[in-house]
């Protein structure tokens, strides 16, 4: 895996991005850099029905990820190959979903200051689940149905036009990446990738 120094696993909320990113990091003996989302003190309350905290939630995530980007651009993190479970573009994607127009305008100004540039992965892996599967999984932990539906649509549109890095789209409904068999199939698919866009669909 010497050709990859920075790999990202992405996908809508609840799709087990972190588990796959950690497993790839172990398999390739690369550093795992997690999304700082778990440290966001506003997120749980926002998800439990406090929409007034949307801007604080977004700003906290933006500042945390901007700090990671600065360390990466300085070479402090990319001194060794790494796998992460978030794209820096994710912040703007969610900002469009949860902020009103005035908040979005302010968010864009702050993002331009805090995160004017960020590293581009050598490979992006997009875990694409079906909407019904995500709704069933996230209903138990209280994520609003509207947010699940809108994030699915936003991710689909985003990756439809994504060209910043080679992209592997994984049909997450028909694969169990916790199993050794399916994980090995994924690794083989990554090894065989050619061009900017490939697909891994075990059901085909």
N, C-alpha and C positions, 0 to 999 in steps of 0.2 A: 504494500500500500504506500510506497514511497512517493507516488505521484499525487497523493492527497495529503495536504497539510491542514486543511480546514474543511470539515464536513458538517452540514446542518441537517437535522431531522425536523420537519415541520408538519403542521396539520391542525385542525380545529381542536377546541378545548375537549379534553377527555379521551384523546385518541392514543394515550400511552407513548407519547413522543420520548419522554425521558427514559423509559425502560429500554427502548430500542437504541437510543443514543448511547446510553451507558454500556449496553452489550456490544455495540460496534466499537466503542473505545477500548473495551477489554480485549476484544478479538484482534484489533489492529494495534494494540499497545500504544494507544494515543491518550492524551489528556481529555477528560470530560469537563466541560464548562457548562454548568446548568443555568437555565433561565432563572433570574433572581425573583421571579413572580411570587414564590412562596414567602418572601420576606416583605411583601407589600401589605401593610397593615390595613389599607382601605378596601382591598379586594373582597374579603369575606362579607363585609357589611354591604358593599355595593351589590354583590350577588344575592344577598338576602332581602333585597328590595329597598335600598336607599340610593335612588338614582342621582341624588344631589352630590354623591361622592364620586361620580364618574370622572370628573376632571382631576380630582386629587389622585384617583387610582391611576389614570393615564400619566399624569405628571411624575408620579413616583416611579412607574415603570420606565418612563423615558430617561429619567436621571440615572437610574441604576444601570440601564443598558448602555447609556452614553459613557459611563465610567468604564465599563468593560471594553467598549469600542476604543477608547483612548489607550487603554493598556495594550490592546491588540495592535493598534497602529504604531505604537512605540516599539513593538516587538517583544514586549514583556510576556505576553501570553503565547504568541505565535513562535516563540523560540523553540517550541516543540509542537509536533502535530496535535490537533485537537478536534474533538467532536462536540457539538453543541445541540441544544434542543430548541433553539429559537433563531429566527431571522430578525435582523434589525428592522426590516420593513414592517414587521408585525405591529409595532406600535401605531403607525399611521393607519393601518388597516382597521384596528379596533377603535381608534379615535373617530373615524368616520361613522362607525356604528353606534357609538354611545354618547357622543358629544353633540350639542346643538351648534348651529352655524357660527355664532359668536365665539363659543369655546373652541371650535375647530380652527378659527382664524388665529386665536391666541396660541393654541397648541402648535400650529405650523410655525409661528414666529419663534417660539421657544425651541422647537425641534431644530430649526435652522441654526440657532445659536449653540445648543447643547450637543447636537449630533449632525454637524455639517457634512461629515463623511464617515464611512464605516467599511470594514473589510467585506470582500465578496468571497463566498465559499468556492472551493474547488469542485464541490458536489453538493447539491441540495436534494434531499429525499422527502417527498411529499406523501404523507399517509392520508389517503382519501377514503373516508368511511361513508357509508350510506347514511342519509339523514335519519331514517327510522332507528337504526342501531344506536346512533348517538343520543337521540331523544330518550330511548329506553335506559341507556346507561346513566345519563346525566339527571334524569328526573329524580333519582334516588338521593342525589346530593344537593338538590335545590337550585340548579342553574336554570334561569328562566327560559322557557321554550322559545320565546321570541329571539333571545340572544343566540341560542343554538342554531335556529333556522337562518338568522341573518349572517352569522359567522360562516356557516357552511356556504352560503351563496357568495360571500365576499372572498373566501379562500378559493372557490372554484374559479371565479372571475380573475383573481390575482394570478393564479398559476396558469390559467389559460394564456395569459400574455407574458408570463415570466421568461426572461431571456438573459438575465444577469449571470447565470451559472448553469452548467450542465444539470439537468433535472431528471430524476427518476420518480415516476408516479406509481405508487403502490396501492392496489386495490385492497384496502384494509378489511373489507368484509369477508374475504375468502382466504385469509391467511392468519396463522397464529405464530407471530414472530417470537413468542416465548418458547416455542418448540424448536428443538435442534434441527429437525428436518426442514422446516420452513425457513429458519434462519440461514441454513446453508444454501438453500435455493436463492435467497436474497443476495447473499455474498457472491454467488455465481453470476447472478444477473448484473450486479455492479461490476464485476470483473469483465463481463462481456459487453458492457455498454460501449456504444459508438455514437458519436454525434452529440447534439445538445439536449436531446429528449428521448427518454426510453420509458417503457412501461413494464410493471411486474404484476401480472394478474394470474394467480394460480388457477382460477376457475376456467381459464381458456385452454 
